[in-house]
């Protein structure tokens, strides 16, 4: 069944591309095998899939008018479940009116903050090696439940793409999660990063401790990345989160023009300005 769905979706994509360059937020075909519902409008189509309890929509539309029709079909579905739509753009207002007419509201406007050479960070940010050793450490498998409980209580999974305990364990095994524990042994700071040869992605940042704690953890991770030969570093930050913007700017990251825009269907949502 899964293989069949994967093949059918890819046939639909190929057929649409024969006629036009589609408007789409389908940047990977990994999710084509977990389709739940599908809506069609001539060659255009949209499908939903479950992402840890969040129902997300992926669309392939020939034009804006067709995209609006597809969005309406899902939004008017019997049962009124909430659907979340996310897409990348260099225009913060791209298709804004289309989504609003279809009854969707904006949940977040995320700016991609990046730097092409994080090696310059330490020209401006002083760092004490002894201080680093006294701060956070890599998380252990036994910390999984506590970390995830904290993340799921702090972040909106519709925006932040939170993971299951098993997925988090795999991230911990890869050394991608740093934590700090306070005097009572409670986790009061969390840093999730994903390091690849050519890019360092700063994913989740939570700090309930002193400011220097999260800075020391991030500095350690950046130094590891630089020592491995890396330069490019990026993160997604909400447009109006001034504290987070300043935090990332401290490490040389600036908005590079790319936006991650998140909308949701349903009358119970409140638009974020």
Rosetta silent file (secondary structure, phi, psi, omega in degrees, C-alpha in Angstrom):
SEQUENCE: XXXXXXXXXXXXXXXXXXXXXXXXXXXXXXXXXXXXXXXXXXXXXXXXXXXXXXXXXXXXXXXXXXXXXXXXXXXXXXXXXXXXXXXXXXXXXXXXXXXXXXXXXXXXXXXXXXXXXXXXXXXXXXXXXXXXXXXXXXXXXXXXXXXXXXXXXXXXXXXXXXXXXXXXXXXXXXXXXXXXXXXXXXXXXXXXXXXXXXXXXXXXXXXXXXXXXXXXXXXXXXXXXXXXXXXXXXXXXXXXXXXXXXXXXXXXXXXXXXXXXXXXXXXXXXXXX
SCORE:     score description
SCORE:     0.000 S_00000001
   1 L     0.000  -46.612 -178.602    0.000    0.000    0.000 S_00000001
   2 H   -64.013  -43.777  178.366    2.756    2.474    0.953 S_00000001
   3 H   -62.824  -38.740  179.695    4.778    1.726   -2.186 S_00000001
   4 H   -62.688  -47.193 -179.662    1.629    2.101   -4.268 S_00000001
   5 H   -62.613  -42.679 -179.850    0.853    5.516   -2.759 S_00000001
   6 H   -58.428  -46.116 -179.293    4.456    6.660   -3.219 S_00000001
   7 H   -66.370  -41.167 -179.301    4.366    5.715   -6.918 S_00000001
   8 H   -64.494  -43.237  179.025    0.938    7.289   -7.483 S_00000001
   9 H   -62.490  -44.086 -178.895    1.962   10.601   -5.898 S_00000001
  10 H   -68.311  -31.192  174.193    5.130   10.753   -7.966 S_00000001
  11 H   -64.874  -40.817  179.008    3.146    9.990  -11.139 S_00000001
  12 H   -64.094  -41.883  179.235    0.853   12.921  -10.292 S_00000001
  13 H   -62.249  -45.908 -179.341    3.845   15.200   -9.750 S_00000001
  14 H   -63.568  -39.503 -179.295    5.401   14.178  -13.071 S_00000001
  15 H   -65.499  -42.057  179.595    2.101   14.665  -14.923 S_00000001
  16 H   -66.444  -39.521 -179.147    1.635   18.170  -13.506 S_00000001
  17 H   -67.542  -20.788  176.057    5.223   19.128  -14.339 S_00000001
  18 H   -68.822  -24.315 -176.241    4.578   18.159  -17.952 S_00000001
  19 H  -102.466  -25.181 -175.454    2.056   21.017  -18.127 S_00000001
  20 L  -165.070  174.644  171.212    3.585   23.706  -15.908 S_00000001
  21 L   -95.861  103.125 -169.467    6.046   24.627  -13.224 S_00000001
  22 L   -69.895  151.111  167.952    3.900   23.922  -10.155 S_00000001
  23 E   -79.913  124.370 -175.457    3.528   26.043   -7.040 S_00000001
  24 E  -152.032  154.922  169.205    4.582   23.650   -4.291 S_00000001
  25 L  -117.873   21.142  178.085    5.854   23.216   -0.765 S_00000001
  26 L   -92.176   90.865 -175.079    6.923   19.643   -1.505 S_00000001
  27 L   -94.907   -8.078  178.038   10.668   19.866   -1.040 S_00000001
  28 L  -146.343  148.335  179.212   11.262   16.174   -0.349 S_00000001
  29 L   -94.378    7.182 -177.294    9.580   12.976   -1.488 S_00000001
  30 H   -61.376  -30.047 -174.625   10.187   11.231    1.860 S_00000001
  31 H   -90.270   -2.739 -177.736    6.613   11.881    3.005 S_00000001
  32 H   -64.857  -17.052 -178.424    4.896   10.567   -0.105 S_00000001
  33 H   -92.101    0.406 -178.699    4.633    7.141    1.500 S_00000001
  34 H  -124.944   35.434  179.918    2.632    8.377    4.521 S_00000001
  35 E   -67.347  136.006  176.508   -0.267   10.158    2.800 S_00000001
  36 E  -102.277  -57.092  179.958   -3.531   10.267    4.777 S_00000001
  37 E  -127.876  156.480  179.676   -5.969   12.284    2.630 S_00000001
  38 E  -140.506  141.207  178.475   -5.741   13.718   -0.870 S_00000001
  39 E  -125.774  141.949 -175.339   -7.640   16.471   -2.712 S_00000001
  40 E  -130.167  149.368  176.574   -7.505   17.051   -6.481 S_00000001
  41 E  -145.141   94.950 -171.290   -8.289   19.857   -8.912 S_00000001
  42 L    57.571 -127.341  179.840   -7.617   18.715  -12.497 S_00000001
  43 L   -80.044  -16.428 -179.348   -3.888   17.817  -12.565 S_00000001
  44 E   -77.814  154.893  179.898   -3.207   19.772   -9.357 S_00000001
  45 E  -159.643  165.840  177.356   -3.491   18.082   -5.989 S_00000001
  46 E  -146.708  143.000  178.313   -2.786   18.374   -2.282 S_00000001
  47 E  -135.338  161.179  179.330   -2.368   15.716    0.395 S_00000001
  48 E  -113.917  154.918  173.287   -2.100   15.543    4.168 S_00000001
  49 E  -147.409  158.709 -177.913    0.170   13.534    6.427 S_00000001
  50 E   -94.251  125.439  178.415    0.583   13.158   10.162 S_00000001
  51 E  -119.969   87.052  179.578    3.662   14.722   11.765 S_00000001
  52 L    53.687   45.286  177.026    3.617   13.736   15.451 S_00000001
  53 L    94.765  -12.668  177.298   -0.050   14.671   15.806 S_00000001
  54 E   -96.623  127.039  178.968    0.080   17.688   13.484 S_00000001
  55 E   -88.767  107.956 -176.601   -1.808   17.298   10.204 S_00000001
  56 E  -102.983  150.857 -179.595    0.367   18.946    7.541 S_00000001
  57 E  -112.526  136.188  174.077   -0.528   19.751    3.951 S_00000001
  58 E  -119.906  128.021 -175.893    1.672   19.380    0.882 S_00000001
  59 E  -123.290  150.090  172.611    0.443   20.964   -2.340 S_00000001
  60 E  -134.925   98.602 -173.516    1.312   20.852   -6.053 S_00000001
  61 E  -120.620  146.930 -178.702   -0.808   23.480   -7.821 S_00000001
  62 L   -73.998  -28.725 -178.977   -0.723   24.883  -11.346 S_00000001
  63 L  -160.579  177.091 -176.906   -1.521   28.438  -10.185 S_00000001
  64 H   -65.465  -39.216  179.693   -2.705   30.528   -7.213 S_00000001
  65 H   -60.804  -42.585  179.220   -6.396   30.132   -8.056 S_00000001
  66 H   -68.988  -38.367  176.547   -6.067   26.346   -8.046 S_00000001
  67 H   -59.220  -43.072  179.204   -4.069   26.433   -4.811 S_00000001
  68 H   -61.485  -41.141  179.232   -6.897   28.387   -3.184 S_00000001
  69 H   -62.794  -41.720  179.506   -9.444   25.804   -4.321 S_00000001
  70 H   -65.265  -43.098  179.009   -7.357   22.978   -2.871 S_00000001
  71 H   -61.350  -39.687  178.631   -6.893   24.814    0.432 S_00000001
  72 H   -64.961  -39.644 -179.880  -10.635   25.395    0.640 S_00000001
  73 H   -60.458  -43.241  179.056  -11.376   21.721    0.046 S_00000001
  74 H   -71.925  -42.711 -177.265   -9.218   20.711    2.999 S_00000001
  75 H   -66.049  -29.195 -179.307  -10.351   23.607    5.195 S_00000001
  76 L   -93.400    7.384 -178.511  -14.034   22.847    4.588 S_00000001
  77 L   -57.710  141.578  178.894  -13.596   19.144    5.267 S_00000001
  78 L   -60.303  132.537 -178.211  -16.251   17.619    7.473 S_00000001
  79 L   105.882  -19.992  175.010  -15.049   17.464   11.058 S_00000001
  80 L    52.033   42.960  175.416  -13.110   20.764   10.813 S_00000001
  81 L   -70.594  155.662  179.875   -9.729   19.337   11.805 S_00000001
  82 L   -84.750  132.378  173.864   -6.802   21.741   11.838 S_00000001
  83 L  -116.589  142.633  179.895   -4.346   21.563    8.976 S_00000001
  84 E  -114.375  133.645  179.296   -0.943   23.247    8.978 S_00000001
  85 E  -122.597  131.739 -178.040    0.763   24.487    5.807 S_00000001
  86 E  -132.519  137.140  177.358    4.414   25.527    5.697 S_00000001
  87 E  -152.769  159.073 -179.336    6.465   26.828    2.790 S_00000001
  88 E  -100.163  144.058  178.941    9.686   28.683    2.017 S_00000001
  89 E  -161.078  158.284  171.970    9.834   31.988    0.175 S_00000001
  90 L   -96.135    1.694  177.749   11.891   35.127   -0.292 S_00000001
  91 L  -118.861  111.373 -175.075    8.672   37.138   -0.159 S_00000001
  92 L   -62.572  -21.075 -179.523    7.146   37.313    3.330 S_00000001
  93 L  -105.044   13.386 -178.373    3.722   38.058    1.806 S_00000001
  94 L   -58.980  126.666  177.591    3.762   35.376   -0.908 S_00000001
  95 L    58.191   18.797 -179.289    0.259   33.931   -1.412 S_00000001
  96 H   -57.827  -46.937 -179.445   -0.889   35.668    1.805 S_00000001
  97 H   -66.256  -33.729  177.647   -4.231   36.688    0.273 S_00000001
  98 H   -60.606  -48.131 -179.354   -4.721   33.199   -1.146 S_00000001
  99 H   -67.022  -40.267 -179.163   -4.432   31.631    2.291 S_00000001
 100 H   -65.331  -42.082  178.277   -6.590   34.275    3.964 S_00000001
 101 H   -63.585  -30.670  179.660   -9.394   33.870    1.408 S_00000001
 102 L   -83.160   -0.050  176.216   -9.276   30.114    2.002 S_00000001
 103 L    90.326   19.204  179.783   -9.736   30.695    5.753 S_00000001
 104 E  -101.125  147.438  179.232   -6.156   30.088    6.934 S_00000001
 105 E  -118.580  154.077 -179.284   -4.346   32.267    9.461 S_00000001
 106 E   -78.520  128.366  176.517   -0.651   32.923    9.917 S_00000001
 107 E   -95.199  -38.175 -176.009    1.030   31.089   12.784 S_00000001
 108 E  -159.803  149.674  171.281    4.631   32.188   12.248 S_00000001
 109 E  -125.031  103.553 -173.773    7.012   34.048    9.983 S_00000001
 110 E   -98.831  130.325  177.942   10.448   32.555   10.499 S_00000001
 111 E   -94.371  135.406  173.263   13.583   34.320    9.269 S_00000001
 112 E   -84.531  116.825  176.896   16.559   32.246    8.202 S_00000001
 113 E   -99.422  131.133 -176.748   19.566   33.637   10.035 S_00000001
 114 E  -150.746  164.383  171.526   22.882   32.521    8.604 S_00000001
 115 E  -143.240  139.743 -178.505   26.581   33.213    8.233 S_00000001
 116 L   -85.159   -9.271  179.775   28.870   31.903    5.520 S_00000001
 117 L  -149.526   87.151 -178.629   31.904   31.886    7.830 S_00000001
 118 H   -72.611   -5.499  177.438   31.290   31.152   11.492 S_00000001
 119 H   -64.108  -20.432  179.029   35.063   31.073   11.977 S_00000001
 120 H   -79.169   -9.960 -177.117   34.859   34.821   12.488 S_00000001
 121 H   -54.207  -45.398 -172.517   32.682   34.356   15.565 S_00000001
 122 H   -81.835    3.808  169.828   35.590   34.108   17.940 S_00000001
 123 H   -78.057  -21.111 -175.239   37.109   37.319   16.637 S_00000001
 124 H  -119.483  -20.447 -177.498   34.306   39.092   18.483 S_00000001
 125 L  -112.763  114.746  178.205   33.151   36.624   21.166 S_00000001
 126 L   -78.035  149.077 -176.754   35.617   35.778   23.919 S_00000001
 127 L  -145.830  127.218  178.109   35.446   32.290   25.350 S_00000001
 128 L   -94.587  122.666 -179.586   37.113   30.761   28.392 S_00000001
 129 H   -59.760  -39.422 -179.362   38.011   27.097   27.964 S_00000001
 130 H   -66.226  -35.068  178.843   37.660   26.515   31.711 S_00000001
 131 H   -65.445  -41.962  179.594   34.212   28.090   31.669 S_00000001
 132 H   -59.449  -44.145 -177.865   33.121   25.775   28.861 S_00000001
 133 H   -63.083  -24.062 -176.705   34.232   22.724   30.784 S_00000001
 134 H   -90.988   -7.132 -176.174   32.114   23.803   33.734 S_00000001
 135 L   -96.524 -144.980 -172.563   28.922   24.325   31.750 S_00000001
 136 L   -60.763  168.594 -179.874   26.611   22.023   29.791 S_00000001
 137 E  -139.234  169.307  175.922   27.379   18.561   28.530 S_00000001
 138 E   -65.558  138.477  179.317   26.104   16.163   25.904 S_00000001
 139 L   -69.447  154.383  175.936   22.777   14.658   26.876 S_00000001
 140 L  -108.536  163.044 -179.217   22.511   10.965   27.715 S_00000001
 141 H   -55.961  -35.563 -178.754   19.829    8.488   26.682 S_00000001
 142 H   -68.500  -12.301  179.160   18.429    8.551   30.226 S_00000001
 143 H   -88.579   -5.217 -171.188   17.725   12.271   29.791 S_00000001
 144 H   -53.326  -54.104 -174.438   15.376   11.700   26.830 S_00000001
 145 H   -62.062  -42.613 -179.455   12.029   11.833   28.610 S_00000001
 146 H   -64.595  -43.676  179.999   12.906   14.914   30.657 S_00000001
 147 H   -62.506  -48.067 -176.905   14.235   16.792   27.615 S_00000001
 148 H   -67.523  -35.487  177.351   11.231   16.015   25.447 S_00000001
 149 H   -61.128  -41.253  179.155    8.761   16.896   28.188 S_00000001
 150 H   -66.607  -46.852 -177.954   10.418   20.294   28.459 S_00000001
 151 H   -62.603  -41.903 -178.394   10.523   20.888   24.686 S_00000001
 152 H   -71.204  -20.380  177.678    6.883   19.896   24.183 S_00000001
 153 H   -87.102  -22.874 -175.377    5.826   22.263   26.980 S_00000001
 154 H   -96.394  -41.887 -172.589    7.823   25.229   25.654 S_00000001
 155 L  -102.967  153.307  174.428    7.531   25.021   21.843 S_00000001
 156 L   -88.912  112.427 -174.167    4.550   24.855   19.463 S_00000001
 157 H   -66.001  -19.141  175.763    5.083   21.640   17.499 S_00000001
 158 H   -64.905  -27.666 -178.784    3.110   23.060   14.558 S_00000001
 159 H  -102.087  -39.039 -168.654    6.000   25.465   14.085 S_00000001
 160 H   -95.640   -6.654  177.721    8.977   23.705   15.673 S_00000001
 161 L    54.073   61.137  177.720    8.606   20.125   14.349 S_00000001
 162 L   -71.124  160.780 -172.767    9.175   18.359   17.675 S_00000001
 163 L  -118.997  170.440  177.699   10.121   14.683   17.631 S_00000001
 164 L   -78.812  169.578  177.729    9.249   11.450   19.425 S_00000001
 165 H   -60.459  -41.645 -178.962   11.330    9.988   22.249 S_00000001
 166 H   -64.197  -40.840  178.483   12.823    7.397   19.888 S_00000001
 167 H   -67.106  -38.743  178.258   13.843   10.073   17.379 S_00000001
 168 H   -65.170  -39.063  177.479   15.307   12.194   20.162 S_00000001
 169 H   -58.099  -40.687  179.287   17.316    9.203   21.404 S_00000001
 170 H   -64.936  -39.286  177.148   18.862    8.882   17.947 S_00000001
 171 H   -64.065  -38.810  179.164   19.787   12.577   18.010 S_00000001
 172 H   -66.396  -41.408  178.465   21.365   12.086   21.430 S_00000001
 173 H   -60.793  -31.381 -179.698   23.368    9.094   20.175 S_00000001
 174 L   -83.021   -2.448  179.945   24.723   11.324   17.398 S_00000001
 175 L    76.450   27.129 -175.534   25.822   13.914   19.964 S_00000001
 176 L   -93.019   -2.779 -175.142   23.369   16.539   18.698 S_00000001
 177 E  -123.721  124.350  174.919   21.840   17.474   22.068 S_00000001
 178 E  -112.754  144.746  178.074   23.506   19.448   24.845 S_00000001
 179 E  -137.683  163.124  172.324   21.908   20.127   28.221 S_00000001
 180 E  -131.620  138.334  178.435   22.643   21.905   31.473 S_00000001
 181 E  -113.688  136.657  179.739   21.312   20.855   34.854 S_00000001
 182 L   -77.293 -172.544 -176.224   20.728   23.230   37.741 S_00000001
 183 L   -61.201  -31.345 -179.505   21.570   22.731   41.399 S_00000001
 184 L   -88.086    4.587  179.223   18.525   20.519   41.937 S_00000001
 185 L    84.197    6.186  179.668   19.446   18.353   38.947 S_00000001
 186 L   -83.097  141.614  176.799   16.678   19.766   36.764 S_00000001
 187 E   -71.748  115.130 -178.369   17.362   20.382   33.066 S_00000001
 188 E  -117.483    3.472  175.017   17.278   24.166   32.712 S_00000001
 189 E  -153.487  138.338 -178.495   18.964   24.607   29.309 S_00000001
 190 E  -137.420  135.006  174.915   18.782   22.621   26.052 S_00000001
 191 E  -131.686  119.417  174.931   20.638   23.037   22.770 S_00000001
 192 E  -110.495  127.361  175.703   19.861   20.900   19.718 S_00000001
 193 E  -134.741  156.901  176.511   22.094   21.219   16.659 S_00000001
 194 E  -125.865  113.837 -175.715   22.577   19.195   13.508 S_00000001
 195 E  -103.888  126.281  172.696   26.110   19.159   12.144 S_00000001
 196 E  -123.201  166.502 -176.902   26.960   18.177    8.584 S_00000001
 197 L   -53.548  -35.433 -174.932   30.280   18.648    6.744 S_00000001
 198 L  -113.934    4.317  177.684   29.131   21.870    5.083 S_00000001
 199 E  -159.142  145.603  175.780   26.499   23.267    7.457 S_00000001
 200 E  -117.831  118.020 -179.228   25.620   23.587   11.128 S_00000001
 201 E  -102.224  119.451  175.068   21.909   23.904   11.881 S_00000001
 202 E   -88.976  109.028 -171.094   20.976   25.391   15.244 S_00000001
 203 E   -92.028  -88.113 -178.681   17.608   23.768   15.884 S_00000001
 204 E   -97.684  131.932  175.720   16.089   24.054   19.373 S_00000001
 205 E  -129.162  116.530  175.074   17.424   26.571   21.885 S_00000001
 206 E  -130.758  130.566  179.030   15.921   26.749   25.374 S_00000001
 207 E  -138.323  112.737  174.702   17.558   28.507   28.273 S_00000001
 208 L  -110.510   11.139 -179.673   16.095   28.809   31.746 S_00000001
 209 L  -107.395 -165.394  175.449   19.500   29.262   33.332 S_00000001
 210 L   -62.978  151.997 -177.573   21.969   32.159   33.306 S_00000001
 211 H   -56.441  -38.514 -174.966   22.573   33.623   29.851 S_00000001
 212 H   -65.036  -20.657 -178.118   26.180   32.452   29.782 S_00000001
 213 H   -63.534  -53.940 -177.362   25.068   28.795   30.041 S_00000001
 214 H   -68.235  -33.623  177.409   23.459   28.575   26.595 S_00000001
 215 H   -63.882  -42.701 -179.208   26.222   30.716   25.084 S_00000001
 216 H   -65.424  -38.644  178.509   28.899   28.379   26.431 S_00000001
 217 H   -65.864  -44.030 -179.739   27.117   25.311   25.073 S_00000001
 218 H   -66.459  -39.915  179.807   26.706   26.862   21.621 S_00000001
 219 H   -61.682  -38.720  177.546   30.298   28.082   21.560 S_00000001
 220 H   -62.600  -44.374 -178.762   31.536   24.573   22.246 S_00000001
 221 H   -65.128  -40.958  179.163   29.432   23.191   19.408 S_00000001
 222 H   -63.668  -41.722  179.406   30.620   25.909   16.997 S_00000001
 223 H   -62.151  -40.869  177.587   34.240   25.231   17.889 S_00000001
 224 H   -60.215  -41.544 -178.677   33.735   21.498   17.155 S_00000001
 225 H   -66.119  -44.642  179.143   32.222   22.427   13.792 S_00000001
 226 H   -62.570  -42.745  179.881   35.068   24.809   12.908 S_00000001
 227 H   -63.851  -26.070  177.489   37.662   22.209   13.876 S_00000001
 228 L   -84.995    0.564  177.080   35.933   19.798   11.497 S_00000001
 229 L    97.087    7.376 -177.113   36.372   22.341    8.701 S_00000001
 230 L   -81.240  155.658  178.912   32.874   23.811    8.699 S_00000001
 231 L  -134.122  -46.068 -173.929   31.931   27.407    7.908 S_00000001
 232 L   -77.968  133.634 -178.177   28.217   27.812    7.060 S_00000001
 233 E  -140.032  139.522 -179.865   25.829   28.063   10.032 S_00000001
 234 E  -150.366  165.266  177.594   22.106   28.838   10.126 S_00000001
 235 E  -156.842  158.103  174.209   18.943   28.878   12.238 S_00000001
 236 E  -105.049  128.229 -175.218   15.252   29.750   11.845 S_00000001
 237 E  -131.245  134.250  178.437   14.069   32.558   14.134 S_00000001
 238 E   -62.488  137.725 -174.399   10.586   34.049   14.547 S_00000001
 239 L   -51.723  -40.252 -174.224   10.416   37.562   13.125 S_00000001
 240 L  -100.560    8.518  178.093    9.253   39.191   16.362 S_00000001
 241 L   -86.920   83.271 -173.355   11.362   37.183   18.802 S_00000001
 242 H   -59.476  -42.238 -178.659   13.781   40.006   19.601 S_00000001
 243 H   -61.903  -42.573 -179.954   15.717   38.048   22.238 S_00000001
 244 H   -69.178  -38.145  177.797   16.334   35.155   19.855 S_00000001
 245 H   -60.305  -46.025 -179.806   17.296   37.518   17.022 S_00000001
 246 H   -65.131  -37.744  179.627   19.895   39.215   19.221 S_00000001
 247 H   -59.105  -48.710 -177.512   21.176   35.834   20.420 S_00000001
 248 H   -74.138  -33.021  176.667   21.878   34.629   16.879 S_00000001
 249 H   -62.674  -30.711  178.577   23.186   37.993   15.715 S_00000001
 250 L   -58.077  -27.434 -178.417   25.822   37.717   18.431 S_00000001
 251 L  -103.079   26.242  172.978   27.269   34.818   16.428 S_00000001
 252 L    80.357    5.185 -178.657   27.429   36.707   13.150 S_00000001
 253 L   -86.422  137.092  178.542   24.130   35.436   11.747 S_00000001
 254 E  -133.108  158.276  178.119   21.921   37.808    9.765 S_00000001
 255 E   -64.602  123.530 -176.905   18.649   37.403    7.876 S_00000001
 256 E   -96.456    9.296  176.644   19.636   36.143    4.407 S_00000001
 257 E   101.262  -12.289 -178.120   16.266   36.898    2.816 S_00000001
 258 E   -91.909  138.323  178.355   14.649   33.479    3.175 S_00000001
 259 E  -118.375  146.398  170.164   11.364   33.053    5.075 S_00000001
 260 E  -114.028  109.984 -173.262    9.631   29.971    6.466 S_00000001
 261 E  -105.794  131.411 -175.224    5.908   30.815    6.509 S_00000001
 262 E  -123.803  124.700  177.712    3.425   28.761    8.535 S_00000001
 263 E  -121.756  158.698  177.193   -0.368   28.902    8.183 S_00000001
 264 E  -141.298  146.742  176.350   -3.162   26.896    9.797 S_00000001
 265 E   -88.272  165.454  175.476   -6.815   26.254    9.011 S_00000001
 266 L   109.122  141.361 -176.764   -9.590   26.437   11.584 S_00000001
 267 L   -75.849  -14.419 -176.033  -11.555   29.165   13.338 S_00000001
 268 L   -84.223   -7.499 -179.987   -9.861   28.603   16.702 S_00000001
 269 L   -79.712  146.404  175.554   -6.515   29.924   15.527 S_00000001
 270 L  -114.159  124.368 -175.948   -5.404   33.439   16.356 S_00000001
 271 L   -66.784  137.729  173.612   -3.217   35.151   13.784 S_00000001
 272 L   -92.022  124.056 -179.298    0.228   36.245   14.886 S_00000001
 273 L   -73.281    0.000    0.000    0.985   39.744   13.635 S_00000001
